[in-house]
Amino acid sequence: MSEHSNNSNQESVISVRAMDIITALLFIAVGFVVMTGSIKLGASWGSDGPEAGYFPFYISLIIILSSVVTLYQAAVVDRKKKKESFVDRESLNQVMAVLLPAIVFVLGVQLIGIYVSSVIYIAIFMVWLGKYPVWKAIAVAVGVSATLYLMFEYWFQVPLPHGSWINPLEFLGVQ
């Protein structure tokens, strides 16, 4: 039995064929974006050798051609993949339980800085997914963020993002 075959107990969210088509279309779009940028840079052979966009142009051409072949195979040749499940609902929910908070964390880094966002992110994950007591989660989250702050800001002297909207560390007198 194939690992992609449908299980009657699990509801499929999307088929392998649909994901192949979506992925091929995305790579075609990326290939055209890179190709357009390469042409603007110069994608020909100059008097002193290849111009800046020469190699990216041909790499994007290979990506586009490969994606067109993949799109053709998925849309026309492999119609049986329409029945094969790419992901079931339970697996997708598990992935989204980690992916969506990670996206919020990345936005938080931009808005309130990496250290405060890390405290919130680590604490929430320890309590929510790890089932740790709140006091342990807060202690570990603050400890990890304080260690990162000392390591990067003082020892390595590499400032990490403090937040564009508000810098909560300023309230503590930390620049």
C-alpha positions as CSV (number, residue, x, y, z in Angstrom):
1,M,0.0,0.0,0.0
2,S,1.4,3.4,-1.0
3,E,2.2,5.9,1.7
4,H,0.1,8.5,-0.3
5,S,-3.0,6.4,-0.5
6,N,-6.1,7.6,1.2
7,N,-6.9,6.2,4.6
8,S,-10.7,5.9,5.1
9,N,-10.3,7.2,8.7
10,Q,-8.6,10.5,7.7
11,E,-10.0,13.3,5.6
12,S,-7.7,14.5,2.9
13,V,-7.2,18.2,2.6
14,I,-5.4,18.3,-0.8
15,S,-4.3,15.8,-3.3
16,V,-0.8,15.1,-4.6
17,R,-1.8,16.2,-8.1
18,A,-3.1,19.5,-6.8
19,M,0.1,20.2,-4.9
20,D,2.2,19.3,-7.9
21,I,0.2,21.7,-10.0
22,I,0.4,24.5,-7.4
23,T,4.2,24.0,-6.9
24,A,4.9,23.9,-10.6
25,L,2.9,27.2,-11.1
26,L,4.8,28.8,-8.2
27,F,8.2,27.8,-9.6
28,I,7.2,29.1,-13.1
29,A,6.3,32.4,-11.5
30,V,9.6,32.6,-9.6
31,G,11.5,31.6,-12.7
32,F,9.9,34.5,-14.7
33,V,10.7,36.9,-11.9
34,V,14.3,35.9,-11.9
35,M,14.4,35.9,-15.7
36,T,13.0,39.4,-15.8
37,G,15.6,40.6,-13.3
38,S,18.4,38.9,-15.2
39,I,17.4,40.6,-18.4
40,K,17.5,44.0,-16.7
41,L,21.0,43.2,-15.4
42,G,22.1,42.0,-18.8
43,A,21.8,38.4,-19.7
44,S,24.1,38.2,-22.7
45,W,27.8,37.6,-23.3
46,G,29.7,40.9,-23.2
47,S,33.1,41.7,-24.6
48,D,34.8,40.8,-21.3
49,G,32.7,37.7,-20.6
50,P,29.2,37.0,-19.2
51,E,27.1,39.9,-17.9
52,A,25.7,39.9,-14.4
53,G,22.4,38.3,-15.4
54,Y,23.8,35.7,-17.7
55,F,23.9,32.7,-15.3
56,P,20.7,33.6,-13.4
57,F,18.9,33.9,-16.8
58,Y,19.8,30.4,-17.8
59,I,19.2,28.9,-14.3
60,S,15.7,30.5,-14.4
61,L,15.1,29.1,-17.9
62,I,16.0,25.6,-16.6
63,I,13.6,26.2,-13.6
64,I,10.8,27.3,-15.9
65,L,11.3,24.4,-18.4
66,S,11.4,21.8,-15.5
67,S,8.3,23.3,-14.0
68,V,6.4,23.2,-17.3
69,V,7.3,19.5,-17.6
70,T,6.1,18.9,-14.0
71,L,2.9,20.9,-14.7
72,Y,2.2,18.8,-17.8
73,Q,2.8,15.6,-16.0
74,A,0.6,16.6,-13.1
75,A,-2.2,18.0,-15.1
76,V,-2.3,15.6,-18.1
77,V,-0.3,12.4,-17.5
78,D,-0.7,11.5,-13.8
79,R,-4.5,11.8,-13.4
80,K,-4.4,8.9,-10.8
81,K,-2.7,11.2,-8.3
82,K,-6.0,13.1,-8.0
83,K,-7.0,10.4,-5.6
84,E,-3.8,10.3,-3.6
85,S,-3.8,12.3,-0.4
86,F,-1.0,14.8,0.0
87,V,-1.9,15.7,3.6
88,D,-4.8,14.7,5.9
89,R,-6.6,17.2,8.2
90,E,-4.9,16.0,11.4
91,S,-1.4,16.3,10.0
92,L,-2.1,19.7,8.6
93,N,-3.5,20.9,11.9
94,Q,-0.2,19.7,13.6
95,V,1.9,21.6,11.1
96,M,-0.3,24.7,11.4
97,A,0.0,24.6,15.2
98,V,3.7,25.3,14.8
99,L,3.8,27.3,11.6
100,L,1.2,30.0,12.4
101,P,2.8,30.9,15.8
102,A,6.2,30.9,14.1
103,I,4.9,33.5,11.6
104,V,3.5,35.6,14.4
105,F,6.9,35.3,16.1
106,V,8.7,36.6,13.0
107,L,6.3,39.6,12.8
108,G,6.8,40.1,16.6
109,V,10.6,40.3,16.1
110,Q,10.0,43.1,13.6
111,L,7.6,45.0,15.8
112,I,8.7,44.4,19.5
113,G,12.1,42.9,19.1
114,I,13.6,39.5,19.2
115,Y,14.2,39.3,23.0
116,V,10.6,40.0,24.1
117,S,9.2,38.0,21.2
118,S,11.3,35.1,22.2
119,V,10.1,35.2,25.8
120,I,6.5,35.1,24.6
121,Y,7.1,32.4,22.0
122,I,9.1,30.1,24.2
123,A,6.7,30.4,27.1
124,I,3.6,29.8,25.0
125,F,5.1,26.7,23.4
126,M,6.3,25.3,26.6
127,V,2.8,25.7,28.2
128,W,0.7,24.8,25.2
129,L,2.6,22.0,23.5
130,G,5.0,20.9,26.2
131,K,2.4,21.0,29.0
132,Y,5.0,22.6,31.4
133,P,3.8,24.6,34.4
134,V,3.6,28.4,33.7
135,W,6.3,29.3,36.2
136,K,8.8,26.9,34.6
137,A,7.9,28.2,31.1
138,I,8.4,31.8,32.1
139,A,11.7,31.0,34.0
140,V,13.1,29.2,30.9
141,A,11.9,31.8,28.4
142,V,13.3,34.7,30.4
143,G,16.6,32.8,31.0
144,V,17.0,31.9,27.3
145,S,16.3,35.4,26.2
146,A,18.6,37.0,28.8
147,T,21.3,34.6,27.8
148,L,20.9,35.5,24.1
149,Y,20.9,39.2,25.0
150,L,24.1,38.9,26.9
151,M,25.7,36.7,24.3
152,F,24.9,38.9,21.3
153,E,24.7,42.4,22.6
154,Y,27.6,42.3,25.1
155,W,30.0,39.5,24.2
156,F,29.7,39.5,20.4
157,Q,28.6,43.1,20.2
158,V,26.1,42.3,17.5
159,P,22.8,44.1,18.0
160,L,19.7,42.1,17.2
161,P,16.3,43.7,16.3
162,H,14.9,45.6,19.2
163,G,11.5,46.4,17.5
164,S,10.4,49.1,15.1
165,W,7.1,50.0,16.8
166,I,8.2,49.9,20.4
167,N,11.3,48.7,22.2
168,P,10.0,47.2,25.4
169,L,13.6,46.9,26.7
170,E,13.8,50.7,26.9
171,F,11.4,50.6,29.8
172,L,14.0,48.5,31.7
173,G,16.8,51.0,30.8
174,V,18.3,48.6,28.2
175,Q,19.2,50.1,24.9
